[in-house]
Amino acid sequence: MAPGLDLIWMVISFLLLIHLSSQQETGFSFNGFRQGDLHVDGVAQILPGGLLRLTDTSEQKKGHAFFRQPLVFNSSEPLSFSTHFVCAMVRKPGVTGGNGIAFFLSPSMDLTNADATQYLGLFNTTTNRSPSSHIFAIELDTVQSAEFDDIDNNHVGIDVNSLTSVESAPASYFSDKKGLNKSISLLSGDSIQVWVDFDGTVLNVSLAPLGIRKPSQSLISRSMNLSEVIQDRMFVGFSAATGQLANNHYILGWSFSRSKASLQSLDISKLPQVPHPKMKTSLLLILLLIVLGIILLVLLVGAYLYRRNKYAEVREEWEKEYGPHRYSYKSLYKATKGFHKDGFLGKGGFGEVYKGTLPQEDIAVKRFSHHGERGMKQFVAEIASMGCLDHRNLVPLFGYCRRKGEFLLVSKYMPNGSLDQFLFHNREPSLTWSKRLGILKGIASALKYLHTEATQVVLHRDIKASNVMLDTDFTGKLGDFGMARFHDHGANPTTTGAVGTVGYMGPELTSMGASTKTDVYAFGALILEVTCGRRPVEPNLPIEKQLLVKWVCDCWKRKDLISARDPKLSGELIPQIEMVLKLGLLCTNLVPESRPDMVKVVQYLDRQVSLPDFSPDSPGIGIVTPVLVGGSSTVISNISSPVTEFITHSIQYGIGR
């Protein structure tokens, strides 16, 4: 080659290197785009007028746009870049909106394996969260995805190799004029400016509507080390995908530089216009009128049904006898302030209890749903007890209400709640022995009244600590007569089936049915529960302590009966506590005929008569329950898991509650 040509070629090469270096240093700026400015794939295209559309409203599509030349990051130089772009997301008419867009850096322009779904065209299920992806992105997301722990459906996030953002914030901008943050709707269809600046250590992201200067405060500012993500050679561009939710995604202009100082400003006046598809006015008006008509009709029907059903009640012929005791649902609704949570007292198998206030006094309203025939029987049993029972140690039942879907029972409000709350839930004050003994005496007196003094014999059949209520003076009052049965004095009870709570049921229930003796057994279990401060059955305790009756008897056999008492009762009257524990064992005798009646129990507690002479080895003492096998009776005593057998036996006969 001639020397002159060599010189010319060297000059051209030198100038080309200077140009490429300058381009690499200063970056680029596009106020709208021309064909050839960018590399596009998928459904992305540059429209006439210079508008870049990443996706249209077709479903399951993706589109990418890259600056054709890769960015070369020299490890010897600080890793930094800045960009400013203007975008717009326009919804399809009549559609709530779809996925957003992302500005990103990638080591390759080949993203054909990315899913056209919520992954924004950047990842798929395999590459998401993979460090080998080497993708850094700023997402403008308009769908809240639980998979990616999105904060809402209108946010900006920083993504590193994953769509689970390392940091995100609701889309907004700082108004320097007003000195506060103002929200931006990414799906408004309006043009939005985005600035991303990384100086090697701190990444700042800012947003603003078109026509507003860059805010003085960033939306997101985070210290980051991108050296492990950004490789020596990276492509920069935009990505979007539709999945089943489609938007039009547009880029109007884009400026990029390796340094913030050399970033060129976009000329807003030269940016292309964003098209906004419109529905036909007539169709939109018709649809609007139809929707308004349907809403109005629903509101009118709803108001009518609400007024008709809010206080609707059910009345039957048999209720005439109890008419004076019936409350209107409206009065109970108002008394409980609409069964407000502030008046909620508790919940059990029977339903929920709320405190209410009537002009005369405070009340408790038990509210429970129908449960077929059994629910009706429990409800009628409670009502039947209302007119014929009157004793100071029974919870006064004032009346009832009945609706189509539920029953309501109105009783006197007990300020101190139920006994079990003080025994097992550490309610203050702690119950002293004198208070506990007074409660036991009161419940014994109530049972004596039910068995011998009421117009008919009343079998309560569900005596337990949670059904013992306490008034302001800690006087015990027996409540919940939903399981009660009535029969004439001298007649045999006609109860069928065994009901009650595991641990309180006499073993003869499965074969002989309920009687006053089964109530005595339950009261004996209550005596031991109150004195020992633990429930009749405790599966989590050591095996020898799981069944309370057996454990108390074992303590007596070891001549250490007092050790069975509640540790909170240390220092109390030991002889009196021992007597009450023995009475509890006597009442839970395996043989019903060996149990005292409630008249005797009251006399024992009042120390009018002494306990009969018996020992822990007396027949029936400390034996928990028989298991019926093929018509024979086998006594549970020394078995490996007494509670398992006990509860299994109870479930077999349908008596666990």
Buried (B, 14 or more C-beta within 10 A) or exposed (E): EEEEEEEEEEEEEEEEEEEEEEEBEBBBBBBBBEEEBBBBBBBBBBEEEBBBBBBBBEEEBBBBBBBEEBBEBEEEEEBBBBBBBBBBBBBBEEEEBBBBBBBBBBBBBEBEEBBBBBBBBBBBEEBBEEEEBBBBBBBBBBBEBEEBEBEEBBBBBBBBBBBBBEBBBBBBBBBBEEEEBBEBEBBBBBBBBBBBBBBBEEBBBBBBBBEBEBBEEBBBEEEBEBEEBBBEEBBBBBBBBBBEBBBBBBBBBBBBBBBBEEBBEBEBEEBBEBBEEEEEEEEEEEEEEEEEEEEEEEEEEEEEEEEEEEBEBBEEEEBEEBEEBBBEBEBBBBBBBEBEEEBEBBEBEBBBBBBBBBEEEEBBBBBBEBBEEEBEBBBBBBBBBBEEBEBEBBBBBBBBBBBEEBBBBBBBBBEBBBBBBBBBEEBEEEBEBEBBBBBBBBBBBBBBBBBEEBEBBBBBBBBBBBBBBBBEEBBBBBBBBBBBBBBEEEEEBEBEEBBBBBBBBBBBBBEBBBBBBBBBBBBBBBBBBBBBBBBBBBBEBEEEBBBBBBBBBBBBBEEEBBEBBBEBBEEBEBEBBBBBBBBBBBBBBBBBEBBBBBBBBBBBBEEEEEBEEBEBEBEBBBBBBBBBEEEEEEEBEEBEEBBEBBBEBBEEBEBBB
